[in-house]
Amino acid sequence: MSKLIDKIKNSITAEMLFFTAFISRLVIATWDTTMFPQVGIIRKIALVLVLVCATAKIVFYNTHTLSEIIVISICGFCAVMNMIRSGSNVFLILFLLVVAAQNIDFRKILQIYLAVVGSIVGFAFICSLGGVIENLRYWQAEEGYYRNSFGIVYCTDFAAHIFFLALAYYYLRGKNLKWFEHLITLGITGFVLATSHGKLDSICMVLMIVIFAVGNMITENDMGLNKVLKHYWISIWRCIAPWSMVICTIIMFVLTFAYRPEVGWMSELNDFLSSRLSIGNESFKEFGYRLFGQQVTLNGNGGSTLYVQDYNFTDCSYLYVLVCSGLTILVLMLMLHIYGSYKNINDIYLLYAIAVIGINCMIAHHLQDISYNPFIFMIMALVVPQVKEKEEYVSSKIQCYINF
């Protein structure tokens, strides 16, 4: 038996198994966000490939300590219970892929994500303009403009795809980002805002540009007084970024559960957030939450230009996971992001990305969806820090002034 296993390992590499599973899931998940017709048999084949290849990668190639095995077993149990309770296999598949990503190059994962998702979204964009598939256009009577989805099931989903693709690109470029790339990204942001009116993702893209641009100005300069600024800049991100999702979760939960329409500033904030607070408040009152999730019917406007009358879609990722996937899954997601952030604490660009995603997920529901958010793989994948800070920091401001 051992000889057979060795023979299989020699012919099939760990990367082959993981990327077969990853690409299979990524293609189907991204295709589902478009207006292209779905093919049932292809979905089934893709699901089998994900389950078989991811499991084979874990069984034959992964190596774990006893404590890791215990944690993975607990997470696996929760994933199975979630599937039973909610009737959805999304978290179970995500769990298998994340575990299977052990020792897989994180940069390769993002590169393949960019290639696959970028190709499908770009193809949908072109086909929608050519009339091959529908470009859903939503008329905003009060504002007097159309919102375009460009072949994606909803306009905000199109904006979300662009944001996450840009974030993956920015991470991969890191310290090599040039000013013209910031200008191009800013132009793309303007196009997204003008055509799809995705305010959240446009704001997050501008925030991403500012953070990466300012960050590079600070971290790539070791001269004089900048040593102090660099020290504090890196220290602040190392403190805040790992806990950014927890902080954002608390903020959204407090605002949502405390929401009262008669309170002036809350009503104005709710209007600015496109009724996120009121819908989340009503959704929680209607469905509550369970430990391992529940079967919930959330009605959104995606896939048609006809607005549903009983709209109750919970867009906030943290509330969405709590209501649909359960308290246990939400806690696991937050804890794993904290673990992954501390595990890769020296990668300042990853800290930037995690913090911006944390903010984005306050309003959008894409935390668990790899067709949008590939950064969840940093939990187990091999992340090689792009910036290796010097171990020796200045001990005080006085030393920096002396060096200056």
C-alpha positions as CSV (number, residue, x, y, z in Angstrom):
1,M,0.0,0.0,0.0
2,S,2.8,2.4,0.9
3,K,4.5,1.7,-2.4
4,L,1.3,2.5,-4.3
5,I,1.0,5.8,-2.3
6,D,4.6,6.7,-3.2
7,K,4.0,5.9,-6.8
8,I,0.9,8.2,-6.8
9,K,2.9,11.0,-5.1
10,N,5.6,10.8,-7.8
11,S,3.1,11.2,-10.6
12,I,0.6,13.6,-9.0
13,T,2.0,16.6,-7.1
14,A,0.3,18.4,-4.2
15,E,0.0,21.5,-6.3
16,M,-1.8,19.6,-9.1
17,L,-4.4,18.3,-6.6
18,F,-5.0,21.6,-4.9
19,F,-5.2,23.7,-8.1
20,T,-7.5,21.2,-9.7
21,A,-9.9,21.5,-6.8
22,F,-9.4,25.3,-6.5
23,I,-9.9,26.1,-10.2
24,S,-12.9,23.8,-10.4
25,R,-14.6,25.6,-7.5
26,L,-13.5,29.0,-8.6
27,V,-14.9,28.6,-12.1
28,I,-18.3,27.4,-10.9
29,A,-18.5,30.0,-8.1
30,T,-17.6,32.9,-10.5
31,W,-19.8,31.6,-13.3
32,D,-22.8,31.6,-10.8
33,T,-22.3,35.3,-10.4
34,T,-22.9,36.0,-14.1
35,M,-25.9,35.9,-16.3
36,F,-24.6,32.9,-18.3
37,P,-26.8,29.8,-18.1
38,Q,-25.8,27.1,-15.7
39,V,-25.1,23.6,-16.8
40,G,-26.0,21.0,-14.1
41,I,-23.7,18.2,-15.2
42,I,-20.7,20.5,-15.2
43,R,-21.5,21.7,-11.6
44,K,-21.7,18.1,-10.5
45,I,-18.4,17.2,-12.1
46,A,-16.7,20.2,-10.5
47,L,-18.1,19.3,-7.1
48,V,-16.7,15.8,-7.4
49,L,-13.3,17.2,-8.4
50,V,-13.2,19.6,-5.5
51,L,-14.1,16.9,-3.0
52,V,-11.8,14.2,-4.4
53,C,-8.8,16.4,-5.1
54,A,-9.0,18.5,-1.9
55,T,-9.4,15.4,0.3
56,A,-6.5,13.6,-1.5
57,K,-4.3,16.6,-1.0
58,I,-5.1,16.7,2.7
59,V,-4.7,12.9,3.3
60,F,-1.6,12.3,1.3
61,Y,0.4,15.5,1.4
62,N,-0.6,17.6,4.5
63,T,1.4,17.3,7.7
64,H,0.0,18.6,10.9
65,T,0.9,18.8,14.6
66,L,-1.5,17.3,17.2
67,S,-2.9,20.7,18.1
68,E,-3.5,21.5,14.4
69,I,-5.3,18.1,13.9
70,I,-7.6,18.9,16.9
71,V,-8.4,22.4,15.5
72,I,-9.0,21.0,12.0
73,S,-11.2,18.3,13.4
74,I,-13.3,20.8,15.4
75,C,-13.6,23.0,12.3
76,G,-14.5,20.0,10.2
77,F,-17.2,18.9,12.6
78,C,-18.7,22.4,12.6
79,A,-18.6,22.5,8.8
80,V,-20.5,19.2,8.6
81,M,-23.0,20.3,11.2
82,N,-23.5,23.6,9.3
83,M,-24.2,21.7,6.1
84,I,-26.8,19.5,7.9
85,R,-28.5,22.5,9.6
86,S,-28.4,25.0,6.8
87,G,-28.6,22.7,3.8
88,S,-25.6,24.5,2.2
89,N,-22.2,23.0,1.5
90,V,-20.5,26.4,1.0
91,F,-18.6,26.4,4.2
92,L,-17.7,22.7,4.0
93,I,-16.1,23.2,0.6
94,L,-14.4,26.4,1.7
95,F,-13.0,24.5,4.8
96,L,-11.7,21.6,2.6
97,L,-10.0,24.1,0.2
98,V,-8.4,26.2,2.9
99,V,-7.0,23.1,4.7
100,A,-5.8,21.7,1.3
101,A,-4.0,25.0,0.7
102,Q,-1.3,24.1,3.3
103,N,2.2,24.9,1.9
104,I,0.7,26.0,-1.4
105,D,2.2,29.3,-2.7
106,F,-0.2,32.0,-1.8
107,R,1.0,34.2,-4.6
108,K,0.2,31.4,-7.1
109,I,-3.3,31.2,-5.7
110,L,-3.9,34.9,-6.2
111,Q,-2.4,34.8,-9.7
112,I,-4.8,32.0,-10.7
113,Y,-7.6,33.8,-9.0
114,L,-6.8,36.9,-11.1
115,A,-6.6,34.8,-14.3
116,V,-9.8,32.8,-13.8
117,V,-12.1,35.5,-12.2
118,G,-10.7,38.3,-14.4
119,S,-11.3,36.2,-17.6
120,I,-14.9,35.3,-16.6
121,V,-15.9,38.8,-15.5
122,G,-14.2,40.3,-18.5
123,F,-16.0,37.8,-20.8
124,A,-19.3,38.6,-19.2
125,F,-18.6,42.3,-19.6
126,I,-18.0,42.0,-23.3
127,C,-20.9,39.6,-23.9
128,S,-23.3,41.9,-22.0
129,L,-22.2,44.9,-24.2
130,G,-22.7,42.7,-27.3
131,G,-26.1,41.5,-26.3
132,V,-25.1,37.9,-25.9
133,I,-26.2,38.0,-22.2
134,E,-28.3,40.6,-20.5
135,N,-26.8,43.7,-19.0
136,L,-29.2,44.2,-16.1
137,R,-29.9,48.0,-15.8
138,Y,-31.6,49.2,-12.7
139,W,-33.3,52.6,-12.9
140,Q,-32.9,54.8,-9.8
141,A,-35.9,57.1,-10.1
142,E,-35.0,59.4,-7.2
143,E,-31.4,59.9,-8.3
144,G,-32.2,59.8,-12.0
145,Y,-29.6,57.3,-13.3
146,Y,-29.2,53.7,-14.3
147,R,-27.1,51.2,-12.5
148,N,-25.4,48.6,-14.8
149,S,-24.4,45.1,-13.9
150,F,-22.4,44.3,-17.1
151,G,-23.3,40.6,-17.3
152,I,-23.1,40.0,-13.5
153,V,-26.3,39.2,-11.6
154,Y,-26.3,42.6,-9.8
155,C,-24.6,45.9,-10.1
156,T,-23.0,45.8,-6.7
157,D,-21.6,42.3,-7.4
158,F,-19.9,43.7,-10.5
159,A,-18.3,46.4,-8.4
160,A,-17.3,43.8,-5.8
161,H,-15.6,41.7,-8.4
162,I,-13.6,44.7,-9.6
163,F,-12.6,45.7,-6.1
164,F,-11.3,42.2,-5.1
165,L,-9.5,41.8,-8.4
166,A,-7.8,45.2,-7.9
167,L,-6.9,44.2,-4.3
168,A,-5.3,40.9,-5.4
169,Y,-3.4,42.8,-8.1
170,Y,-2.2,45.4,-5.6
171,Y,-1.1,42.7,-3.2
172,L,0.9,40.9,-5.8
173,R,2.6,44.1,-7.0
174,G,3.3,45.3,-3.4
175,K,6.3,47.5,-3.2
176,N,6.7,47.5,-7.0
177,L,3.5,49.6,-7.5
178,K,4.0,52.7,-9.6
179,W,2.1,55.9,-9.6
180,F,0.6,55.3,-13.1
181,E,-0.9,52.1,-11.7
182,H,-2.6,54.1,-9.0
183,L,-3.9,56.5,-11.6
184,I,-5.3,53.7,-13.8
185,T,-6.9,52.1,-10.8
186,L,-8.4,55.4,-9.8
187,G,-9.8,55.7,-13.4
188,I,-11.3,52.2,-13.1
189,T,-12.8,53.2,-9.8
190,G,-14.4,56.2,-11.4
191,F,-15.9,54.0,-14.2
192,V,-17.3,51.6,-11.6
193,L,-18.9,54.4,-9.6
194,A,-20.3,56.2,-12.7
195,T,-21.8,53.0,-14.3
196,S,-22.7,50.6,-11.5
197,H,-22.8,53.2,-8.6
198,G,-21.2,50.7,-6.2
199,K,-20.4,53.2,-3.5
200,L,-18.9,50.8,-1.0
201,D,-16.5,49.1,-3.4
202,S,-15.5,52.5,-4.9
203,I,-14.7,53.8,-1.5
204,C,-12.8,50.7,-0.6
205,M,-10.8,51.0,-3.9
206,V,-9.9,54.6,-3.1
207,L,-8.9,53.5,0.4
208,M,-6.8,50.7,-1.0
209,I,-5.0,53.1,-3.3
210,V,-4.3,55.5,-0.5
211,I,-3.1,52.8,2.0
212,F,-0.8,51.1,-0.5
213,A,0.6,54.4,-1.9
214,V,1.2,56.0,1.5
215,G,2.5,52.7,2.9
216,N,5.1,52.4,0.1
217,M,6.2,56.0,0.6
218,I,6.8,55.3,4.3
219,T,8.2,51.7,4.3
220,E,10.5,52.0,1.3
221,N,12.4,55.0,2.8
222,D,14.8,54.4,5.7
223,M,16.3,57.8,5.8
224,G,16.4,60.1,8.9
225,L,13.1,60.9,10.6
226,N,11.2,58.5,8.4
227,K,12.6,55.6,10.5
228,V,10.4,56.8,13.4
229,L,7.3,57.1,11.1
230,K,8.1,53.7,9.5
231,H,8.3,52.1,12.9
232,Y,5.0,53.5,14.1
233,W,3.3,52.8,10.7
234,I,4.2,49.1,10.8
235,S,3.4,48.8,14.5
236,I,0.0,50.3,14.1
237,W,-0.9,47.9,11.2
238,R,0.4,44.9,13.2
239,C,-1.9,45.9,16.1
240,I,-5.0,46.8,14.2
241,A,-5.1,44.6,11.1
242,P,-5.4,41.2,12.8
243,W,-8.4,42.5,14.8
244,S,-10.0,44.6,12.0
245,M,-12.7,42.1,11.3
246,V,-13.6,41.7,15.0
247,I,-13.8,45.5,15.3
248,C,-15.9,45.8,12.2
249,T,-18.2,43.0,13.4
250,I,-18.8,44.7,16.7
251,I,-19.5,48.1,15.1
252,M,-22.0,46.6,12.6
253,F,-23.7,44.5,15.3
254,V,-24.1,47.4,17.7
255,L,-25.4,49.7,14.9
256,T,-27.8,47.0,13.5
257,F,-29.2,45.8,16.8
258,A,-29.5,49.3,18.3
259,Y,-31.1,50.8,15.1
260,R,-34.1,52.9,15.7
261,P,-35.7,54.8,12.7
262,E,-36.9,57.6,14.9
263,V,-33.3,58.5,15.8
264,G,-32.2,61.1,13.3
265,W,-28.5,60.2,12.8
266,M,-29.3,56.5,12.7
267,S,-31.9,57.1,10.0
268,E,-29.5,59.2,8.0
269,L,-26.8,56.6,8.3
270,N,-29.2,53.8,7.3
271,D,-30.1,55.8,4.2
272,F,-26.4,56.3,3.3
273,L,-25.8,52.5,3.8
274,S,-28.8,51.7,1.5
275,S,-31.0,50.5,4.3
276,R,-28.4,48.0,5.5
277,L,-29.2,48.7,9.2
278,S,-33.0,48.4,9.0
279,I,-32.9,45.3,6.8
280,G,-30.3,43.7,9.1
281,N,-32.4,44.5,12.2
282,E,-35.5,43.1,10.7
283,S,-33.7,40.0,9.4
284,F,-32.3,39.2,12.8
285,K,-35.7,39.7,14.4
286,E,-37.3,37.4,11.9
287,F,-34.7,34.6,11.8
288,G,-32.6,35.0,14.9
289,Y,-29.5,32.7,14.8
290,R,-28.5,29.1,15.6
291,L,-25.2,27.6,16.6
292,F,-24.7,25.8,13.3
293,G,-26.9,27.8,11.0
294,Q,-30.4,27.4,9.5
295,Q,-32.3,27.3,6.3
296,V,-33.2,30.9,5.5
297,T,-34.8,32.4,2.4
298,L,-33.2,35.8,1.7
299,N,-34.8,37.7,-1.2
300,G,-32.5,40.0,-3.2
301,N,-32.8,41.9,-6.4
302,G,-30.1,40.0,-8.3
303,G,-30.7,38.3,-11.6
304,S,-33.6,40.5,-12.7
305,T,-34.5,44.1,-13.2
306,L,-37.7,43.6,-11.3
307,Y,-37.4,44.7,-7.7
308,V,-38.8,42.1,-5.2
309,Q,-41.4,43.4,-2.9
310,D,-40.3,41.4,0.2
311,Y,-36.6,42.3,-0.1
312,N,-34.8,41.1,3.0
313,F,-31.3,40.3,1.9
314,T,-28.7,40.8,4.6
315,D,-25.7,42.3,2.9
316,C,-23.4,42.7,6.0
317,S,-21.1,39.6,5.8
318,Y,-20.9,39.3,9.6
319,L,-24.7,39.4,10.1
320,Y,-25.2,37.2,7.0
321,V,-22.9,34.5,8.4
322,L,-24.5,34.7,11.8
323,V,-28.0,34.3,10.5
324,C,-27.4,31.8,7.7
325,S,-24.3,29.8,8.9
326,G,-24.6,30.2,12.6
327,L,-22.7,31.7,15.6
328,T,-20.1,28.9,15.6
329,I,-19.1,29.5,12.0
330,L,-18.9,33.3,12.5
331,V,-16.6,32.8,15.5
332,L,-14.5,30.3,13.6
333,M,-14.2,32.7,10.6
334,L,-13.1,35.6,12.8
335,M,-10.6,33.4,14.8
336,L,-9.1,32.0,11.7
337,H,-8.6,35.4,10.2
338,I,-6.9,36.5,13.4
339,Y,-4.7,33.4,13.3
340,G,-3.8,33.9,9.7
341,S,-3.0,37.6,10.2
342,Y,-0.6,36.9,13.1
343,K,0.9,34.0,11.3
344,N,1.8,36.4,8.5
345,I,2.4,39.4,10.6
346,N,5.6,40.4,8.7
347,D,3.7,40.8,5.4
348,I,2.5,44.4,5.6
349,Y,0.7,44.2,2.3
350,L,-1.4,41.3,3.5
351,L,-2.3,43.3,6.6
352,Y,-3.4,46.1,4.4
353,A,-5.6,43.7,2.4
354,I,-7.2,42.1,5.5
355,A,-8.1,45.5,7.0
356,V,-9.7,46.8,3.8
357,I,-11.6,43.5,3.4
358,G,-12.8,43.8,7.0
359,I,-14.3,47.2,6.1
360,N,-15.8,46.0,2.9
361,C,-17.5,43.1,4.6
362,M,-19.4,45.5,6.9
363,I,-21.6,46.3,4.0
364,A,-21.1,43.4,1.5
365,H,-21.8,39.7,2.0
366,H,-18.7,38.1,0.2
367,L,-16.6,37.0,3.1
368,Q,-17.1,33.2,2.5
369,D,-17.2,33.4,-1.4
370,I,-13.8,32.7,-3.0
371,S,-15.0,34.0,-6.3
372,Y,-14.7,37.4,-4.6
373,N,-12.4,36.9,-1.6
374,P,-9.4,34.7,-2.2
375,F,-7.4,36.1,0.7
376,I,-9.0,33.6,3.1
377,F,-6.4,31.1,1.8
378,M,-3.7,33.0,3.7
379,I,-4.8,31.0,6.8
380,M,-3.0,27.8,5.5
381,A,-1.2,28.8,2.3
382,L,2.5,29.6,2.2
383,V,2.7,33.3,2.4
384,V,6.2,34.6,1.7
385,P,6.5,38.1,3.2
386,Q,7.2,40.7,0.5
387,V,8.8,43.0,3.0
388,K,11.3,41.7,5.5
389,E,11.6,44.5,8.0
390,K,14.9,44.8,9.8
391,E,14.9,43.2,13.2
392,E,16.6,46.1,14.7
393,Y,14.2,49.0,15.3
394,V,15.4,52.3,16.7
395,S,14.9,52.3,20.4
396,S,13.8,55.9,20.7
397,K,13.1,59.0,18.7
398,I,16.4,60.5,20.0
399,Q,18.4,57.8,18.2
400,C,16.6,58.6,14.9
401,Y,17.3,62.2,15.3
402,I,21.0,61.5,15.9
403,N,21.2,59.3,12.8
404,F,19.5,62.0,10.8
